[in-house]
Amino acid sequence: MMEALCPGVQAIRSELGDRWFFQYLLTGTQRSLLVDTGMKDTPERVILPALKQAGVVPEWALITHADLDHLAGNPAIKSAFPSLTLLGPEADARWIESCDAIHRERYGWYAAEGIDYPPELHQAIRDNWIPDTPLDRKLRGGETLDLGGVVWRVLAIPGHTPGHLGLYDPSSRVAIITDALN
């Protein structure tokens, strides 16, 4: 389901267990940008039908940070839109590009300390294992993405992950910050 939040910003609502999570479609007069690709099955179930209904082919997809619910749809989105440029944070690139690295280094680094996720969560991670998918362009924050008529600033907002990125449109004063604020 896609819902207009303000001109040029639409939320794509998906389900993750018993909660909602969102991807965003940002459009301008010349280009469009998908923010995050969701879980492994999110593109097929939700994103691709929403984009088809809207008649939009995104030129870019920005992965805001290294968590599976923001990046596991990368292979499906790249397959659906081969010319799409996949953007993501340079500091999180290793985890975004490799399921093995994210599982071991992000989701399992503290297991050696006797603290770990329960087995069912590790199984959910394995259930969303995807082929390694490289980023086409790595961002640090400070870059701009010109969609035509609107220019989004890329924000570095580390904390949730070292490379967490957000977007800000100064003309509308709209920010997309995903998990940076809970």
N, C-alpha and C positions, 0 to 999 in steps of 0.2 A: 504494500500500500504506500502510495506517495502522497505527501501533503505539503502544500505551499506554506512556507513560514513567512516569507516576505518576497518581494520581487527578486527573481534570480536565485532563490534558495528554496530547495525542496528537501524534505526529510523522507527517507525511504525506511519504513518501519519493518523490522524483522523480529522474530521471536527467538529467544535463547533460553531454553528451559522454561521457567515460569516468569521470565521478565522480558521486557522489550529492549531492543538495542537498535541503533540507527546508523545508517549510512546517509550521505547527503549528496545531492546533485546541485552543483552550482553552474549557472548558465549566464552567458553574455550574448552579445550580438554575433560573435564569431566562433566561440569555442565553448566547450563544457568540460567540467571537472567532476569526477566521482570521488567522494571522500570516503575511503575505506571500502573493503570488498567483503567484509563479513566472514562467516564460517564457510567451510568447504562447500556446503549445499546452498548457501544464501544466494549466490548469483542465479542459479537455475530456478530456485523457488520464488525469489522475490525481486532481485535487482534487474535481471534481464527482462522479465515481463513488464516491470515498471518503466524501464527505458524504452522498450518497444512501444508501449502504450503512449508514452510522451513523444515518441518519434525522435529520440535523442541518441546520437552515437558519441560517447565521450572521447575527447582527444587525450585526456590525462586521467589518471587515477592516482590520488595521493594516499599513501598509507601513513596514518598519523603516528603510529608507534607499534612496537613489537609485542602484540598480543594476538593470539589466534583468532579471536572474534573480530579483529580488524584487518587481518591479512590472509586468512585461509582460503578466501575466494580468489586470490591472485591468479592461479593457473586458469580458472574458468573465465575470468574477465579477459585475460590476455588471449585466450583461445577464441572468445567471442569477438574481440576487437583487436586483431593482430597488429594494427598500426598504432594502437594506444601506447602512450608513454607512461610507464609505471614509475612513479616518484615515491621517495621515502626518505626518512632521516638517515643521514650518514652514520650517526652514532649507534643506530639500531640495525644497520644494514645486515650485519652477520646473522642476527636472529631472524630478520624478515626473509632473508634469502635461503635459510637452511632450517628445516624442521628439527634435525638432529641437534643443531646448536641451540635453538630456542628451548627445546625440551631439557637438554642437559644444563645449559648455562643460565637460563632465565627461570624455568619452572623447577629445576632440580638442584640448584647450586647449594642449597642448605641441607640436602639429604645427608651429607657427610657429618653434619652437626646433630643428627638425630631428629631433625624437623623435616617433615615431608608431607606432600599432598596425600590424601587417601588413595588407595588403589583404583577406585572408580574414576577419580579425576585424571589419573595417569592414563586410564583406558580411554576416557573422552578425548584426551590429547592425541593418543594414537589413532583414534577413530577419525580425527580430522587431519591426519598426516597428509601432506601434499607434496608433489614433486618440488624440488628446489626451484625457485623462480627468482631470477636476478632482477634487481631494480635497474631501470634504464637510466635513471638520474638520481643522484643522492643530494639531498638538501641539508643545510645547516641552520636555516633561519636567516631572514634578511632578504631572501629572494622575493621576486614578485611574479605572479601568474596573471597575465593579461588575457581576459576572456572576451575582450571587446566591449567597451562601455563600462566595464568594471575591472579594477585591478586589485587582486587579493594579495596581501602581504603574508609571507610565510613567517610564522612566529616560532622561535625556539622556546619551548616551555618544559624543560627537563624536570623530572621528579618522578612521575609514574614510571617512566623509562628514561635512560640517559638522553635519548634523542627525540623525545616526544615533540611533535610539531602541531601547531594550530594555524588557523588562517584568520585574517582580519581585513575587512573592507572598510577603510576609513570614511568613504562617502556615505555608507548606510549605517556605520558604526555597529556592524554585525561581526561577531567572532564565532568561529567553530573551534572548540577546544577539546572535544571528545572526553576522554577519561581524566583530563587534568584537574577537574573539580568534581568531587563526589559528595 
